[in-house]
């Protein structure tokens, strides 16, 4: 006789999630972020309260940003653990769609459980219900379909018996990994069902390591043996695979230079002799020089975003071939690449065995030295008397006060480009959300990183624009007693996009606060604002003061926010690469016409990997 347990669907969901284990120990779903409203407070809210010791519930201040915290946690845990997010129906649910897209682009696991309309449809339309005039099955949650790796709607209590295992299968699949949405009809949450007791038995979720196909492996080895100047483009897949040591050993043994994407930065120590630095649009001159002459570009766990490839104009050797090693066949086959579908660690080991002692001639080490000198110049403290620091000088101050346990993080604006270029990353000490480059990820992301790595010194770097976009989880971090350091560079607007606007011939318009339509000048007191939420907040008047405040922030018992005024105009001139941004063909502005001419010349003169 099958033993059953009578529970509501919400109670069963929570009980099941609490029993799912990670391969490295503990729960796979570490806990649930929740903002309650109608649609989840009565069903899931009651169930989470009953299991609050088995599955912690954390209260956010904004649905999008609490989801960002969950996603950052999963990234910091190398996808070995994840978190869940629940919201009410309507606006609460739709606030998470941006975060779902972020997780989708970055291949990061998060379980999203928004409340949904009544399955019975008896009280339709309920408060906050989005009605489709042509399709009675549609609700607001259908907006999650294009940004979810798996989507399901729980319309009967027994649906969770199949939906929940499918959800975690996707979240723990290295190739399919991403956000899962289980839209949970609010009346179904409260309905009871006799669930098999076996459904709640603990289960350990392993993340598989796909072995390479023999023929693909042989072709990859042959391509390497025929190459004269290969380069490895290390992406986030190296880190998620835990292949950092294997990458270092492989590069050293075979003399192959390594360049790093935003997601792959810190996979290899910045001072490793074969780490030629960041690649692409925000790349080092050393890395891009190596890539331009490479005859075999080995993508290792990268999805070849346009910032990595210089809009596919970086790899300029007419004889070059692309070998893409990736767990996801979609990524392995991009732009006519020769694909090797495999886990990065397994692939490096297998290729290394086949190559034996073969060693290539490493690039000129002078390239690394020249780039080290270039980044040291822009990070150096300003001369006494300079009115405003540059963003690069701020990064220099943070880098000089960083330790081996420091994790620097960011997401949008100036910081991703400058950090990618000039930050000297310790292994595992770099966390950048640049797949979606989502403003507002930063503070919530820092919270999630610190929850994953409580012993780390987490430093969040963002501009005033991103701070204004989403800062509410600073109050959550204060409430939860989770400390990290936030460095706010106040350049009085969207400085990064203002430079892009001017660089494409546009007039300064609607980016810097002074160039936006206004009656009263903007005078935001970021120190007072952060302090009002309970953070320790200070203003640093110069780089020397910033370094002192950074050192004082270490060991704090709450978030510390340090604000410093910066110049919105300077950027690191060294390094970098062309990036395709379409410029208007017709304009009354001479500056735009000149920018269009440069754009057309670049498109004509640069070979593309099509």
Buried (B, 14 or more C-beta within 10 A) or exposed (E): EEEEBEBBBBBBBBBBBBBBBBEEEEBBBBBBBBBBBBBBBBBBBBBBEBBEEBBBBBEBBBBBBBBBBBBBBBBBBBBBBBBBBBBBBBEBBBBBBBBBBBBBBBBBBBBBBBBBBBBEEEEEEBEBBBEEEEEEEBBBBBBBEEBBBBBBBBBEBBBBBEBBBEBBEBBBBBBBBBBBBBBBBBBBBBBEBEBEEEBBEEEEBEBEBBEBBEEBBEBBBEBBEEBEBBBBBBBBBBBBBBBBEBBBBBBBBBBBBBBBBBBBBBBBBBEBEBBBBBBBBBBBBBBBBBBBBBBBBBBBBBBBBBBBBBBBBBBBBEEBBBBBBBBBEEBBBBBEBBBBBBBBBBBBBBBBEBBEEEEBEBBEEEBBEBBBEBBEEBBEBBEEEEEBBBBBBBBBBBBBBBEEBBBBBBBBBBBBBBBBBBBBBBBBBBBBBBBBBBBBBBBBBBBBBBBBBEEBBBBBBBBBBBBBBBBBBBBBBBBBEBBBBBBBBBBBBBBBBBBBBBBBBBEBEBBBBEBEEEEEEEEBEBBEBBBEBBBBBBBBEBBEBBBBBBEBBBEEEBBBBBBBBBBBEBBBEBBBBBBBEEBBEEBEEEBBBEBBEBBEEBBEEBBBBE
